Amino acid sequence: MSHSGFCFRVPDVLESDKVKLVPFNINKHATYMCVTPASVFNYLPTGPYETADDFVATFWESIAIPNKGAFTTFAIFDKTRSEFEDAKSFAGMASYMNASAIDLCVEIGFIVILPAFQRTHVTTHMVGLLGQYALNVPEDGGLALRRLVWQCSSTNAPSVAAAKRMGFQYEGTLRWARVLKADKGPGGNGREVREGDPKKEQPGRDTTILSICFDDWETGKKEFFKEMMARKV
């Protein structure tokens, strides 16, 4: 079962010469999310997942479905590993989130890239495909949105670096933007809360915000994405 109700049309597939994105189907893909190491989830609100049922309960039913109008998830497959959508080629997942048809914007987030596919072409092509679909005009197969956002913990240096490498521009940092679960310390800002804080045992997160807007896209970023995806890694 894949999920519907997203405020924009969800394509059946987004595909480059090396990577394929398809709507996440819990009956097919949830099991693949149970083999990732715990460290992959240090900066995410849920995970790791011990079983497919755990994934469905803590991510799908708790995050994806309640926010389905603004949230949709894709399974990522590396076509260079296998021609099939199987465990060998499954590279992780990524989502469109905080989407707004009123404000013509969307965020790329809740990204999980399995360790075997990190520092390869996978992240570049995943971001490239999602960025192209969001920002291209309809005649080029896109949604013609005005704003594409990237947000992450300010301590998540690899995520910030990945966004900047793809041409996202730093906009600012929201201090104490989120209260994290007690076991999500690596994503915290490392600063102490005051006495009397009602959630003293839960760390706080500072959030770094980056973006690419339509005017950036039409004045160079569109071609930059093509160049990045054409690179040989």
Beta strands, then each sheet from edge to edge (+ up, - down):
strand 1: 14-15
strand 2: 19-23
strand 3: 72-78
strand 4: 90-100
strand 5: 105-113
strand 6: 147-153
strand 7: 169-179
strand 8: 204-213
sheet 1: 1+ 2- 3+ 4- 5+ 6+ 8- 7+
end
